[in-house]
């Protein structure tokens, strides 16, 4: 009977993995179609210079494919001598980041502007922080970093913090890849360099970028727990995982979705083990102590921060003013599925928490009834497109994102690619869209790679899609928090994707 139950559990885990892979591939395929159809890919929006770069890129690809000697040189530089090329390329990209940051940093609007103003003048009206208390950790995290590095509060220094967090995230991603498969580290550097080169969000000091090192630390710590055998290292990794989960949750609660994916995938795997192996001393030591460390340090970290908030006098936060979670669900069911000022104002007009919940629930039910089943499905497809199709991750989409004009001189040249009034903004959009589409393509065609860690990443990405469908979405800026999963997954499945694409092209010939 026990043996039969174990076989049943293994079959369930097998079916779960097959279903996960199927749903993931179909959903990501829909996202890829949306990315290809996005207006950023319209060739009429780009400059003559960008057209020249595109033609040059096509020429280089053709030369690489048709001339064996060129292919040998390419492989020699980027594969054989990758230990030299990869670090040099990474350093060049970091220099590029510093150039972009110094030439284009400016005042940022929306929530990033609110947080900056509170750091500058904490005696401002705290109605914003009372309404969105989830941004308290962001506020105090920036305050801590500014104090730690002895930096004055300026938009340039705030951008440096965003840059620092982004690059630490990349470093942790590279370490994660090394733990899992050290042969793929150079490939990981190349893929991350493309990402960093086309990621101007480093000048935006907000939770989208500042949460990245916490998310990457979670993935790195868990990879150490799974792939490394040294018990001291694994226990240290579990402590890091606990603290990182707390930081992730406090900075941006939705960013803990990868942790939920870890629990589901590895939890189901543990259920497939036979009773004797599960209850063995080795398995209990391998699972129970690290799990205890994770839960203990996550819990104590969250509690410590909450106690700090209770005692601090930097800003005053009024309790009971936060918008309820159901508000963000109902708000995500109108327009593009994103922020709706009218919804916010009407909900805030109700002072009691229960009244806000009741009102939001009523609005949600009314909108569901008005759309009907087919209308709701159509709306979800439309919202999914808004959530995922933009390869620039919502650059310039937020209200008051960048209000500064393009300057003259060298600064103006780089600003013209990024500022709303820049005449070369379409160039940035086009290449960002290309990189996003290629990343999705690699991940889709890498479906032959099916390790538990890779399946966890796939489930985490699906969880992010689902979260943005249910709650406030409407723009792809919310995908930034999940980028470590995309980037690591693309690296791990790259060889499988390459083989699959090669097989398909050979068949077509």
C-alpha positions in Angstrom: 0.0 0.0 0.0 2.8 2.4 0.9 4.7 1.5 -2.3 1.5 2.2 -4.3 1.1 5.6 -2.7 4.7 6.5 -3.5 4.2 5.5 -7.1 1.0 7.7 -7.2 2.8 10.6 -5.8 5.6 10.3 -8.4 3.0 10.1 -11.1 1.4 13.3 -9.8 4.8 15.1 -9.7 5.4 13.9 -13.3 2.0 15.2 -14.4 2.5 18.5 -12.6 5.8 19.0 -14.4 4.3 18.2 -17.8 1.4 20.6 -17.1 3.6 23.3 -15.8 5.8 23.1 -18.9 2.8 23.2 -21.3 1.1 26.1 -19.6 4.4 28.0 -19.3 5.3 27.5 -23.0 1.8 28.5 -24.2 1.6 31.6 -21.9 5.1 32.7 -22.8 4.4 32.2 -26.5 1.4 34.6 -26.1 3.8 37.1 -24.4 6.3 36.7 -27.2 3.6 37.4 -29.8 2.6 40.5 -27.9 6.2 41.6 -27.7 6.7 41.2 -31.5 3.5 43.1 -32.2 4.3 46.0 -29.8 4.5 49.5 -31.4 8.1 49.8 -30.2 9.0 47.5 -33.1 7.6 49.9 -35.7 10.5 50.7 -38.0 9.1 54.1 -38.8 9.8 55.3 -35.2 13.6 54.9 -35.4 16.3 57.2 -36.8 18.5 56.7 -39.8 21.4 55.9 -37.4 19.4 53.1 -35.9 18.5 51.7 -39.3 22.2 51.7 -40.1 23.0 49.8 -36.9 20.3 47.2 -37.7 21.6 46.7 -41.2 25.1 46.3 -39.8 23.8 43.8 -37.2 22.1 41.8 -40.0 25.3 41.9 -42.1 27.4 40.6 -39.2 25.0 37.7 -38.6 25.1 36.7 -42.3 28.9 36.9 -42.3 29.1 34.8 -39.2 26.7 32.1 -40.6 28.3 32.0 -44.1 32.0 32.4 -43.6 33.6 29.6 -41.5 36.8 31.6 -40.7 34.7 34.4 -39.2 32.8 31.9 -37.1 36.1 30.4 -35.8 37.4 33.9 -34.9 34.1 34.6 -33.1 34.2 31.4 -31.1 37.8 31.9 -30.3 37.2 35.4 -28.8 33.9 34.7 -27.1 34.2 31.0 -26.2 37.8 29.9 -26.0 39.1 33.1 -24.4 35.8 33.8 -22.6 37.7 34.1 -19.3 39.3 37.3 -20.8 36.5 38.6 -23.0 33.6 38.2 -20.5 35.2 40.3 -17.6 36.4 43.0 -20.1 32.9 43.2 -21.6 31.3 43.4 -18.1 33.7 46.2 -17.1 32.9 48.1 -20.3 29.2 47.8 -19.6 29.6 49.1 -16.1 31.5 52.1 -17.5 28.6 52.6 -19.9 26.2 52.5 -17.0 28.2 55.2 -15.2 28.1 57.3 -18.3 24.4 56.9 -18.7 23.8 57.7 -15.1 25.9 60.8 -15.0 24.6 62.1 -18.3 20.9 61.4 -17.9 20.1 61.4 -14.2 17.2 63.7 -13.4 14.3 64.2 -11.1 11.8 61.3 -11.4 8.1 61.6 -10.8 5.5 59.2 -9.6 6.2 57.2 -6.3 10.0 57.5 -6.7 9.5 61.3 -6.4 7.4 60.9 -3.2 10.0 58.8 -1.5 12.8 61.2 -2.5 10.8 64.2 -1.1 10.2 62.4 2.2 14.0 61.7 2.5 14.6 65.4 1.9 11.8 66.7 4.2 10.3 64.0 6.5 7.9 66.6 8.0 5.8 66.6 4.8 2.2 65.3 5.0 2.5 61.5 5.5 -0.8 60.6 4.0 1.1 58.9 1.1 3.0 56.6 3.5 -0.1 56.0 5.5 -1.9 54.9 2.3 1.1 52.9 1.0 3.0 51.7 4.1 4.6 49.0 1.9 7.0 51.8 0.8 8.3 52.4 4.3 11.1 49.8 3.9 12.1 51.4 0.7 12.3 54.8 2.4 14.4 53.6 5.3 16.6 51.3 3.1 17.6 54.4 1.0 18.1 56.4 4.2 20.4 53.7 5.5 22.4 53.4 2.3 22.9 57.2 2.1 24.1 57.2 5.7 26.3 54.2 5.2 28.1 55.6 2.2 28.0 59.2 3.7 26.2 60.5 0.7 24.1 63.7 0.5 20.6 63.3 -0.8 20.6 64.2 -4.5 19.0 62.6 -7.5 22.5 61.6 -8.7 23.3 59.9 -5.5 19.9 58.2 -5.3 20.5 56.9 -8.9 23.9 55.5 -7.7 22.0 53.5 -5.1 19.8 52.1 -7.8 22.8 51.3 -9.9 24.5 49.6 -7.0 21.5 47.4 -6.3 21.1 46.5 -10.0 24.8 45.4 -10.3 24.8 43.5 -7.0 21.8 41.6 -8.3 23.7 40.8 -11.5 26.7 39.6 -9.5 24.5 37.3 -7.4 22.9 36.0 -10.6 26.3 35.1 -11.9 27.2 33.4 -8.7 23.9 31.4 -8.9 24.8 30.2 -12.3 28.3 29.3 -11.1 26.9 27.2 -8.3 24.5 25.3 -10.7 26.8 25.0 -13.7 30.2 26.9 -13.7 30.6 26.2 -17.5 27.8 28.7 -18.2 29.3 31.6 -16.3 30.7 33.3 -19.4 27.4 32.9 -21.2 25.7 34.4 -18.1 28.0 37.4 -18.3 27.1 38.0 -22.0 23.4 37.8 -21.5 23.5 40.0 -18.4 25.7 42.6 -20.3 22.9 42.9 -23.0 20.4 43.4 -20.2 22.5 46.1 -18.4 23.3 47.9 -21.7 19.6 48.4 -22.4 18.4 49.1 -18.8 18.1 52.8 -18.1 16.0 52.1 -15.0 19.2 52.5 -13.0 18.5 56.2 -12.9 15.1 55.5 -11.1 15.6 55.0 -7.4 12.5 52.9 -6.7 11.6 49.5 -5.4 11.7 48.0 -8.9 15.5 48.1 -8.9 16.2 48.2 -5.2 14.4 44.9 -4.6 16.6 43.1 -7.2 19.5 42.2 -4.9 17.1 40.7 -2.4 15.4 38.6 -5.1 18.7 37.5 -6.6 20.1 36.7 -3.1 17.1 34.4 -2.5 17.8 32.5 -5.8 21.5 32.4 -5.0 21.1 31.2 -1.4 18.6 28.5 -2.4 21.0 27.3 -5.2 23.7 26.9 -2.6 21.3 24.9 -0.4 20.3 22.6 -3.2 23.6 22.1 -5.2 26.4 22.4 -2.5 27.1 19.6 -0.1 29.1 21.4 2.6 26.8 21.6 5.7 28.3 24.8 7.0 27.9 26.5 3.6 24.3 25.2 3.4 23.4 26.5 6.8 24.9 29.9 6.1 22.9 30.0 2.8 19.7 29.2 4.7 20.4 32.2 7.0 21.0 34.4 4.0 17.8 33.0 2.4 15.8 33.9 5.5 17.1 37.5 5.6 16.7 37.9 1.9 13.1 36.7 2.0 12.4 39.3 4.7 14.0 42.1 2.7 12.1 41.0 -0.5 8.8 40.9 1.3 9.3 44.3 3.0 10.6 46.0 -0.1 8.0 44.6 -2.5 5.6 41.9 -1.2 4.9 40.5 -4.7 8.6 39.7 -5.1 8.3 36.7 -2.8 6.6 34.8 -5.6 9.9 32.9 -6.4 9.8 31.6 -2.8 6.3 30.3 -3.2 7.5 28.6 -6.4 10.3 27.0 -4.4 7.9 25.7 -1.8 5.6 24.2 -4.4 8.1 22.5 -6.7 10.5 21.2 -4.1 7.6 20.4 -1.7 6.0 18.2 -4.3 9.3 16.6 -5.0 9.8 15.7 -1.3 6.4 14.1 -1.3 7.7 11.6 -3.9 10.3 10.2 -1.6 9.6 7.0 0.2 8.9 7.1 3.9 12.2 5.5 5.0 14.3 8.0 3.0 12.2 10.9 4.1 12.6 10.1 7.8 16.3 9.2 7.5 18.7 11.1 9.8 20.5 12.4 6.7 17.4 13.8 5.1 16.1 15.3 8.3 19.4 17.1 8.8 19.5 18.2 5.2 15.9 19.7 5.4 14.8 20.5 8.9 17.7 22.6 10.2 18.0 24.7 7.0 14.2 25.2 6.9 14.2 26.2 10.6 17.0 28.7 9.9 15.1 30.2 6.9 11.9 30.6 8.9 13.6 31.9 12.0 15.7 34.5 10.3 12.9 35.6 8.0 10.5 36.0 10.9 12.9 37.8 13.2 14.0 40.2 10.4 10.4 41.2 9.6 9.6 41.6 13.3 12.7 43.7 13.9 11.8 46.1 11.2 8.2 46.4 12.4 9.5 47.1 15.9 11.8 49.7 14.4 8.9 51.4 12.6 6.9 51.5 15.9 9.8 53.3 17.7 11.2 55.6 15.0 10.3 59.3 14.8 11.6 60.1 11.3 8.2 60.0 9.8 4.7 59.6 11.3 2.5 56.9 9.8 -1.2 56.8 10.6 -2.5 53.2 11.1 -5.6 51.9 9.5 -5.2 54.2 6.4 -3.6 51.6 4.1 -5.6 50.6 1.0 -6.9 47.0 1.3 -5.5 44.3 -1.2 -9.0 43.9 -2.8 -8.8 47.6 -3.9 -5.8 46.7 -6.1 -7.8 43.8 -7.5 -10.8 45.9 -8.4 -8.6 48.7 -9.7 -6.9 46.2 -12.0 -10.2 45.4 -13.7 -10.8 48.6 -15.6 -9.0 50.5 -18.4 -5.6 49.0 -19.1 -5.7 47.1 -15.8 -3.3 49.6 -14.1 -3.4 52.6 -11.8 -6.8 54.5 -11.8 -6.8 57.8 -9.9 -10.6 57.9 -9.7 -10.7 54.5 -8.0 -8.0 55.6 -5.5 -9.7 58.9 -4.6 -13.1 57.2 -4.1 -11.6 54.5 -1.9 -9.6 57.0 0.1 -12.7 59.1 0.7 -13.9 56.2 2.9 -12.0 56.5 6.2 -12.8 53.1 7.8 -10.9 50.0 6.6 -14.0 47.9 6.6 -15.8 50.4 4.4 -13.0 50.5 2.0 -13.0 46.7 1.7 -16.7 46.6 1.2 -16.6 49.3 -1.4 -13.8 47.7 -3.4 -15.5 44.3 -3.3 -18.7 45.9 -4.6 -16.8 47.6 -7.4 -15.1 44.4 -8.3 -18.3 42.4 -8.5 -20.0 45.2 -10.6 -17.1 45.1 -13.1 -17.2 41.3 -13.3 -20.9 41.4 -14.0 -20.6 44.1 -16.5 -17.9 42.3 -18.5 -19.4 38.9 -18.4 -17.4 35.6 -18.8 -16.3 36.3 -22.4 -15.7 39.9 -21.8 -13.6 39.1 -18.8 -11.4 36.7 -20.8 -11.0 39.3 -23.5 -10.0 41.8 -20.9 -7.4 39.4 -19.3 -5.8 38.9 -22.7 -5.7 42.7 -23.2 -4.3 43.2 -19.7 -1.7 40.4 -20.2 -0.5 42.3 -23.3 -0.2 45.5 -21.3 1.6 43.7 -18.5 4.2 42.0 -20.6 4.7 43.3 -24.1 6.8 46.4 -23.5 10.5 45.5 -23.7 11.5 48.9 -22.2 9.7 47.8 -19.0 7.4 50.8 -19.0 10.0 53.5 -19.6 8.2 56.9 -19.7 4.8 55.3 -19.1 4.3 56.6 -15.5 2.8 60.0 -15.0 5.5 62.7 -14.6 8.2 60.1 -15.2 10.8 62.6 -16.5 9.8 66.2 -17.0 13.2 67.7 -17.7 13.9 68.8 -21.3 16.8 67.5 -23.4 19.9 69.5 -22.9 22.4 70.6 -25.5 25.9 69.1 -26.0 27.1 65.6 -25.1 24.5 65.2 -22.3 21.7 66.0 -24.8 22.9 63.3 -27.2 22.4 60.5 -24.6 19.2 62.2 -23.2 17.7 62.1 -26.7 17.6 58.3 -26.5 15.8 58.3 -23.1 13.9 61.5 -22.4 10.2 61.7 -23.5 11.0 64.6 -25.8 14.2 63.0 -27.2 14.2 62.6 -31.0 16.0 59.2 -30.7 13.7 57.7 -28.1 12.3 55.3 -30.7 15.8 53.9 -31.2 16.1 52.8 -27.6 12.6 51.4 -27.7 13.4 49.3 -30.8 16.6 47.7 -29.4 15.0 47.1 -26.0 12.1 45.4 -27.7 14.5 43.2 -29.7 16.4 42.1 -26.6 13.2 41.3 -24.7 11.8 39.3 -27.6 15.1 37.4 -27.9 15.1 36.6 -24.2 11.6 35.2 -24.4 12.5 33.2 -27.5 15.5 31.6 -25.8 13.4 30.7 -22.8 10.5 29.2 -24.9 12.8 27.1 -27.0 14.7 25.8 -24.0 11.7 23.7 -22.9 13.8 20.5 -23.1 15.7 21.5 -19.9 13.6 20.3 -17.0 15.6 20.2 -13.8 13.7 21.0 -10.6 15.5 24.4 -10.2 14.5 25.3 -13.8 10.9 24.2 -13.2 10.9 26.4 -10.1 12.0 29.4 -12.2 9.3 28.7 -14.7 6.6 28.4 -12.0 7.9 31.7 -10.5 7.6 33.5 -13.8 4.0 32.1 -14.3 3.2 33.2 -10.7 4.4 36.8 -11.7 2.1 36.7 -14.7 -0.8 35.6 -12.7 -0.3 38.1 -9.9 -0.2 41.0 -12.4 -3.4 39.7 -14.0 -5.2 39.6 -10.7 -3.9 42.8 -9.1 -2.9 46.2 -10.4 -0.8 45.9 -13.6 -1.2 47.6 -16.9 2.5 48.2 -17.7 5.6 46.0 -17.8 7.5 48.0 -15.1 6.2 45.4 -12.7 8.2 42.7 -14.5 11.5 44.2 -13.3 11.2 42.5 -9.9 11.1 39.1 -11.6 14.0 39.7 -14.1 16.5 37.6 -12.1 14.4 34.6 -12.8 14.2 35.4 -16.5 17.9 36.0 -16.9 19.0 32.9 -14.9 16.5 30.7 -16.7 17.7 32.0 -20.1 21.3 31.1 -19.2 20.4 27.6 -18.0 18.3 26.6 -21.0 20.4 28.4 -23.6 22.1 25.3 -25.0 18.8 23.4 -25.2 17.2 26.4 -27.0 20.1 26.6 -29.4 19.9 22.9 -30.2 16.1 23.1 -30.7 16.3 26.1 -33.0 19.2 24.5 -35.0 17.1 21.3 -35.3 14.0 23.3 -36.6 16.1 25.3 -39.1 17.7 22.1 -40.4 14.3 20.4 -40.8 13.0 23.4 -42.7 16.0 23.3 -45.1 
